[in-house]
Amino acid sequence: MQLFDTYYKEIYNLLEYDDYPNLLKRIIDLTLDTEDLVYYKKAADLLDWLELNQNNIDEINVRFKVILEDLYNVLSKKEIKKRKYLLEVNELVKGYPNSAFALGPISFTISEGEIIGLVGENGNGKTTLLRSLCGELAITGGSVKYIFERENSYDLRTKLIYIPQRTKDWHGSLLSNLQFTASSYGILGEENEHLVQLVIARMGLRGYRHLNWKSLSSGYKMRFELARMLLRKPHLLLIDEPLANLDILAQQVVLDDFRNIAKSLFRPLGVVLSSQQLYEVEKTSDRVIFLKQGKPQSVTNTGSDASLHMEDDAELIIEFESDWGQEPIREALTSIGLLNLQLKGGTYIAIFPSVVSQEQFLQLIIDKHISLTYFRNISNSTRRFFL
Ligand SMILES: Nc1ncnc2c1ncn2[C@@H]1O[C@H](COP(=O)(O)OP(=O)(O)OP(=O)(O)O)[C@@H](O)[C@H]1O
């Protein structure tokens, strides 16, 4: 059970950093992992207590320790789920009548616990791909194979959830809507009450639970959709532009949430998310698919093994910002073999032959005293396809 011990230790360590908001989220994740009403109730009681005792840090620390140890005892005995393939997409093509646009052919797979980022400029087929994957659009070629048990198309819709960019409005309070969602999935009585409270807190919505649709900002509406999704316990989540209406901090929080929820050891979830926020998505996704005019330009691995997939002869591409003008920059960089220099929106993009290293570039910056306010090596980033 070493895997769980490492996973648990990472969460427990948050206590040492007094990172209580994140710790609470992770405690809720672990509680949901138990799939046991006894633990749902304990965590829901903790939420009620916290609401009245927010400043009692010493007691918070004690209570968090107790619940964490409790969760360790139950989860360390639970079987870790072996991750399975969820979806196999083979040479998928989707065209529209009276439109020159065609998506694909595109092939890829997705498994439990995996996050795929879908990037591309406006109108390049991200939404078309997501809608084709969930069966909302009839594809014109190839196949989409769902590799999980399902009884009928209604059951498919509970196991595979598609959240579009614009979601429908709803009546009543956020809390009553989520209670209704849970009840329509057979979660009733005490379990409904506690589970909904946990999911609300998990998505940072506790202070908003009595508000209605009109009173929520678009970022919170999206969190509501994510809470609803969690209650439905899907295998696969397809989500269109979840970061669109969020400020940068909220984007990072939501991406962390996706990662933690997708990578659960006991209830792993496959996620395909589309976004224009390239770097944020690259940091979170295991793979990035970049679409240009409907065609996949690359499937880039962005996880820790990314370097394994870097081509040996790939050029070095550096994105940077400096208050130096183009001419002196060009002159300086030429000395280490600059192939091309572009200036877009105040950001330089310099391309060097593969033999030039990032260290050589940085050394030159130091030696020539070039001012540098921002720097990123994008040689292995999907960003290079936007050039
Ligand atoms: N129902 C439709 N009939 C005809 N063409 C369509 C239809 N829906 C989408 N398209 C076209 O398909 C192309 C891809 O659109 P899609 O919405 O998939 O792109 P996207 O990458 O999601 O864009 P955005 O980032 O703007 O949401 C566009 O050229 C669009 O005009």
PDBQT file of the ligand as one rigid body, heavy atoms in Angstrom, charges set to zero:
ROOT
HETATM    1  N1  LIG A 401     -23.585  23.696 -36.768  1.00  0.00    +0.000 N 
HETATM    2  C1  LIG A 401     -22.593  24.114 -37.556  1.00  0.00    +0.000 A 
HETATM    3  N2  LIG A 401     -22.763  24.235 -38.892  1.00  0.00    +0.000 NA
HETATM    4  C2  LIG A 401     -21.750  24.639 -39.689  1.00  0.00    +0.000 A 
HETATM    5  N3  LIG A 401     -20.508  24.966 -39.245  1.00  0.00    +0.000 NA
HETATM    6  C3  LIG A 401     -20.286  24.859 -37.918  1.00  0.00    +0.000 A 
HETATM    7  C4  LIG A 401     -21.297  24.436 -36.998  1.00  0.00    +0.000 A 
HETATM    8  N4  LIG A 401     -20.774  24.433 -35.756  1.00  0.00    +0.000 NA
HETATM    9  C5  LIG A 401     -19.479  24.838 -35.889  1.00  0.00    +0.000 A 
HETATM   10  N5  LIG A 401     -19.190  25.094 -37.174  1.00  0.00    +0.000 N 
HETATM   11  C6  LIG A 401     -17.900  25.543 -37.717  1.00  0.00    +0.000 C 
HETATM   12  O1  LIG A 401     -16.915  24.617 -37.317  1.00  0.00    +0.000 OA
HETATM   13  C7  LIG A 401     -15.671  25.308 -37.057  1.00  0.00    +0.000 C 
HETATM   14  C8  LIG A 401     -15.158  24.881 -35.708  1.00  0.00    +0.000 C 
HETATM   15  O2  LIG A 401     -15.984  25.382 -34.684  1.00  0.00    +0.000 OA
HETATM   16  P1  LIG A 401     -15.801  25.001 -33.151  1.00  0.00    +0.000 P 
HETATM   17  O3  LIG A 401     -16.890  25.688 -32.396  1.00  0.00    +0.000 OA
HETATM   18  O4  LIG A 401     -15.692  23.534 -33.034  1.00  0.00    +0.000 OA
HETATM   19  O5  LIG A 401     -14.373  25.652 -32.823  1.00  0.00    +0.000 OA
HETATM   20  P2  LIG A 401     -13.701  26.016 -31.436  1.00  0.00    +0.000 P 
HETATM   21  O6  LIG A 401     -12.249  25.694 -31.598  1.00  0.00    +0.000 OA
HETATM   22  O7  LIG A 401     -14.436  25.372 -30.328  1.00  0.00    +0.000 OA
HETATM   23  O8  LIG A 401     -13.880  27.580 -31.379  1.00  0.00    +0.000 OA
HETATM   24  P3  LIG A 401     -14.068  28.582 -30.101  1.00  0.00    +0.000 P 
HETATM   25  O9  LIG A 401     -12.766  28.604 -29.390  1.00  0.00    +0.000 OA
HETATM   26  O10 LIG A 401     -14.385  29.868 -30.771  1.00  0.00    +0.000 OA
HETATM   27  O11 LIG A 401     -15.206  28.042 -29.281  1.00  0.00    +0.000 OA
HETATM   28  C9  LIG A 401     -15.960  26.789 -37.186  1.00  0.00    +0.000 C 
HETATM   29  O12 LIG A 401     -15.511  27.221 -38.419  1.00  0.00    +0.000 OA
HETATM   30  C10 LIG A 401     -17.474  26.868 -37.097  1.00  0.00    +0.000 C 
HETATM   31  O13 LIG A 401     -17.951  27.941 -37.869  1.00  0.00    +0.000 OA
ENDROOT
TORSDOF 0
